[in-house]
Amino acid sequence: MSIHKVTTADEFTSIIEGNQFVLVDYFTTWCTPCHLATPIVVDKSSIYPEVKFIKVDAEELEGIATIHRVDAYPTFQFLENGKEKNRLTGINGLSDRLEDHLMQLINLQ
């Protein structure tokens, strides 16, 4: 499964309001850890089809990143029905941490 890159604030709002479970990957183009995280997130997106995975370039959509208090990259925000349930920053142990938070998000744990 692929990860959708959001390009407008309206699109972001539509996605988080129109999907029960959403994982938002906030990144910047200059962030090396963000690039390293991408294959891990893509892998998780194929395991959790019930979660909508999206990417937000925090420089292109700075207003969204500011509203959602994103100040480190990468930041992963877990939303249920448009409301934040949890978040992660950084890539240390990312695969296991994403797995744990995704399972919590969809209530498998």
C-alpha positions as a Markdown table, in Angstrom:
| # | Residue | x | y | z |
|---|---|---|---|---|
| 1 | Met | 0.0 | 0.0 | 0.0 |
| 2 | Ser | 1.2 | 3.5 | -0.7 |
| 3 | Ile | 1.4 | 6.6 | 1.5 |
| 4 | His | -0.5 | 9.6 | 0.2 |
| 5 | Lys | 1.3 | 12.9 | 0.2 |
| 6 | Val | -1.1 | 15.7 | 1.2 |
| 7 | Thr | -0.7 | 18.9 | -0.8 |
| 8 | Thr | -3.3 | 21.3 | 0.7 |
| 9 | Ala | -4.8 | 22.1 | 4.0 |
| 10 | Asp | -8.3 | 21.3 | 2.7 |
| 11 | Glu | -7.1 | 17.9 | 1.6 |
| 12 | Phe | -5.6 | 17.2 | 5.0 |
| 13 | Thr | -8.9 | 18.2 | 6.8 |
| 14 | Ser | -10.9 | 16.0 | 4.4 |
| 15 | Ile | -8.7 | 13.0 | 5.0 |
| 16 | Ile | -8.6 | 13.2 | 8.8 |
| 17 | Glu | -12.3 | 13.8 | 9.0 |
| 18 | Gly | -13.2 | 11.1 | 6.4 |
| 19 | Asn | -11.2 | 8.2 | 7.9 |
| 20 | Gln | -11.5 | 6.5 | 11.2 |
| 21 | Phe | -7.8 | 5.9 | 11.7 |
| 22 | Val | -5.0 | 8.0 | 10.2 |
| 23 | Leu | -1.3 | 8.0 | 10.6 |
| 24 | Val | 0.3 | 11.4 | 9.7 |
| 25 | Asp | 4.0 | 11.3 | 8.8 |
| 26 | Tyr | 5.3 | 14.9 | 9.1 |
| 27 | Phe | 8.6 | 15.3 | 7.3 |
| 28 | Thr | 10.9 | 17.8 | 5.6 |
| 29 | Thr | 12.9 | 17.3 | 2.4 |
| 30 | Trp | 16.2 | 18.0 | 4.1 |
| 31 | Cys | 15.6 | 15.6 | 7.0 |
| 32 | Thr | 17.8 | 12.4 | 6.5 |
| 33 | Pro | 15.9 | 10.5 | 9.3 |
| 34 | Cys | 12.7 | 11.3 | 7.5 |
| 35 | His | 14.0 | 9.6 | 4.4 |
| 36 | Leu | 15.2 | 6.6 | 6.4 |
| 37 | Ala | 11.8 | 6.2 | 8.0 |
| 38 | Thr | 9.9 | 6.0 | 4.7 |
| 39 | Pro | 10.4 | 2.3 | 3.9 |
| 40 | Ile | 9.4 | 1.4 | 7.5 |
| 41 | Val | 6.2 | 3.4 | 7.2 |
| 42 | Val | 5.4 | 2.0 | 3.8 |
| 43 | Asp | 5.8 | -1.5 | 5.2 |
| 44 | Lys | 3.4 | -0.7 | 8.0 |
| 45 | Ser | 0.9 | 0.7 | 5.6 |
| 46 | Ser | 0.7 | -2.7 | 3.9 |
| 47 | Ile | 0.1 | -4.4 | 7.2 |
| 48 | Tyr | -2.6 | -2.0 | 8.5 |
| 49 | Pro | -5.0 | -1.4 | 5.5 |
| 50 | Glu | -7.6 | 0.0 | 8.0 |
| 51 | Val | -5.3 | 3.0 | 8.7 |
| 52 | Lys | -5.0 | 5.8 | 6.2 |
| 53 | Phe | -1.3 | 6.7 | 5.9 |
| 54 | Ile | -0.5 | 10.2 | 4.8 |
| 55 | Lys | 2.7 | 12.3 | 4.5 |
| 56 | Val | 2.8 | 16.1 | 5.2 |
| 57 | Asp | 5.7 | 18.2 | 4.1 |
| 58 | Ala | 6.0 | 20.5 | 7.2 |
| 59 | Glu | 7.6 | 23.3 | 5.1 |
| 60 | Glu | 5.0 | 23.2 | 2.3 |
| 61 | Leu | 2.1 | 23.0 | 4.8 |
| 62 | Glu | 3.7 | 24.9 | 7.6 |
| 63 | Gly | 0.2 | 26.0 | 9.0 |
| 64 | Ile | -0.8 | 22.4 | 9.5 |
| 65 | Ala | 2.5 | 21.5 | 11.2 |
| 66 | Thr | 2.1 | 24.6 | 13.5 |
| 67 | Ile | -1.5 | 23.8 | 14.4 |
| 68 | His | -0.5 | 20.3 | 15.3 |
| 69 | Arg | 2.5 | 21.4 | 17.3 |
| 70 | Val | 5.1 | 19.6 | 15.2 |
| 71 | Asp | 8.6 | 20.8 | 16.0 |
| 72 | Ala | 10.8 | 17.8 | 15.3 |
| 73 | Tyr | 11.2 | 15.5 | 12.3 |
| 74 | Pro | 10.0 | 13.0 | 11.6 |
| 75 | Thr | 6.9 | 13.2 | 13.7 |
| 76 | Phe | 4.2 | 10.6 | 13.5 |
| 77 | Gln | 0.7 | 11.5 | 14.6 |
| 78 | Phe | -1.9 | 8.9 | 15.2 |
| 79 | Leu | -5.5 | 10.1 | 14.8 |
| 80 | Glu | -8.9 | 8.5 | 15.5 |
| 81 | Asn | -11.9 | 10.2 | 14.1 |
| 82 | Gly | -9.8 | 13.3 | 13.6 |
| 83 | Lys | -8.5 | 13.5 | 17.2 |
| 84 | Glu | -4.9 | 12.8 | 18.2 |
| 85 | Lys | -4.5 | 9.6 | 20.2 |
| 86 | Asn | -0.7 | 9.5 | 20.3 |
| 87 | Arg | 2.5 | 10.7 | 18.6 |
| 88 | Leu | 6.1 | 9.6 | 18.0 |
| 89 | Thr | 9.2 | 11.5 | 17.0 |
| 90 | Gly | 12.5 | 10.3 | 15.7 |
| 91 | Ile | 13.5 | 6.9 | 14.2 |
| 92 | Asn | 15.2 | 5.0 | 17.0 |
| 93 | Gly | 13.3 | 1.7 | 17.2 |
| 94 | Leu | 10.7 | 3.1 | 14.8 |
| 95 | Ser | 9.4 | -0.2 | 13.5 |
| 96 | Asp | 8.5 | -1.6 | 16.9 |
| 97 | Arg | 7.2 | 1.8 | 18.2 |
| 98 | Leu | 5.0 | 2.2 | 15.1 |
| 99 | Glu | 3.7 | -1.3 | 15.5 |
| 100 | Asp | 2.8 | -0.7 | 19.1 |
| 101 | His | 1.1 | 2.6 | 18.4 |
| 102 | Leu | -0.8 | 1.3 | 15.4 |
| 103 | Met | -2.1 | -1.7 | 17.4 |
| 104 | Gln | -3.2 | 0.6 | 20.2 |
| 105 | Leu | -4.9 | 2.9 | 17.6 |
| 106 | Ile | -7.0 | 0.1 | 16.2 |
| 107 | Asn | -7.5 | -1.5 | 19.6 |
| 108 | Leu | -5.7 | -4.7 | 19.0 |
| 109 | Gln | -3.7 | -4.4 | 22.2 |
